[in-house]
Amino acid sequence: MTDLEAELPGATHTEVGGLIIDELAAGKGRIKRVIYPPGWDWRDQMQPIVGTEWCEHVHVGFVAQGALEVAFDDGRTEELRAPAAVVTAAGHAGRVLGDEAVVLIQVDCGSDTETVFGLADHRHAQTG
């Protein structure tokens, strides 16, 4: 366990789909530390829980440790390797690359994240 994975004093701690989530209130939003363990894959761990083909949440934050591969519903993929800023549109699925846990520091406003951050029309353009 790294310092980035240590207990976060004062945070609400939950675990879902293999993820460890610690969150703190921040005005109308939340600051979250999400730990994705090695081998974690959205399709295996979260898809059965949420019941959608893709993750339909927007993620805004910073990958502080590890690497994720993110596949989008338009067929594109991107690799997020620490340190990396994250603005991930709805319609994606991720998986951990390598044998190191991923630590994502995320800012969100629940179902209002797209609106609060002005990302309502944020979709990745088809490339190639």
N, C-alpha and C positions, 0 to 999 in steps of 0.2 A: 504494500500500500504506500502511495506517495503522499506528500503533504497536501496535494490537491484533492486527495480522496479521504482525508481525515475528517472526523466528526466536525460538523458545522454548528457551533453554539448558537442557540436561539432559533434554529431553523425547524420547520415542520418536516418530518422525515416520512417518506412513503416508498413503497416498492411495488412496481407493477411491470409485468412482462419482462422480468429480469433486470429492469432498470432500477437504480437507486436515485431517488429524487429528494433533494433538500431544497426547501423554498422559504423565502422571506418576503413579507409584504413590502411594497415600495409604492406608496401613493395608491393609484388605481390599478397598479400592476404588481408583478412579482418578479423577483430575481431568483433564478433556479440554478442549482448545480445538478446536472444530470450525469450519472456515471453509467456508461455502457460497458459491460464486461467483455473480455475477449470472447470471440465467437458469436456475439449477439447479432441477430439478423431480424429486421422488422417483420419480414414475412413469416418467420417461424415463431417469434415471441409476441408480437403485437397484433398482427393481422387477425389471429383467431379471437383476440379479446375485443377489438374494435369492430370487426366484421366488415371492413371496407377493403377494396382492392389496394388502395394507396393511403398513406397518411394524409389527412385533409387539414392539417394544422400548418400554419406558417411558423417558422422558427427564426428568431433573430438572436444572435449571440456571438460567442467566441469559443472556438475549440482550443482549449488550453493544454491538452495532452492527447496523444494518440492520433488515429486516422480513421476516417469513415469514407465509405463509398456510398454516394447517393444516386439512385436511379430515378428518373422522372417519367411521368406518364406520356411524355412526348418522345421517349426513346433515348434521350440524352442521359449521360452519366457525368458525375464530377467527383473528384477526390478532395476531401477536406482533411488536410494534414496540419497538425499544430505547428506553429501558431497560425490560426486562420479565422477571419471574420466570416460569419454565417448569416445569410439572408436566403432562406430556403422557402420557396413557394409551396403551397398546398399541391398535392398530387405527386408524392415522392415515396420512396422506400429506401432505408439505409441499412448498412451493415458495417460492423467493425472489421477493419483490416489489421492483420498482425496479431501479436500476442500481448499487446498492451491495452489496458482499459482506456476508453475515451472519456475525457472530462469536458463537458460542454457547459459553459456559463451562458445561461439563456435569460433574456428579458421577455416577459410576455404579459399580455393583458387578457388572457383567456380567449373567448371567442371574438373579442374586439381587437386582437393584435393586428390584423390586416388593416383595419380602419385607423387605429391609433398611429401606426407607423406609415400610413398612406400607401399601403401595398395592395389595395383592393384589385388593381389591374396587373399585379406582379406575376407574370408567367414567363417561363424561360422560352426564348425563341428557339425554334428548330435550327440547328447548325449543320453544316456539312455539305 
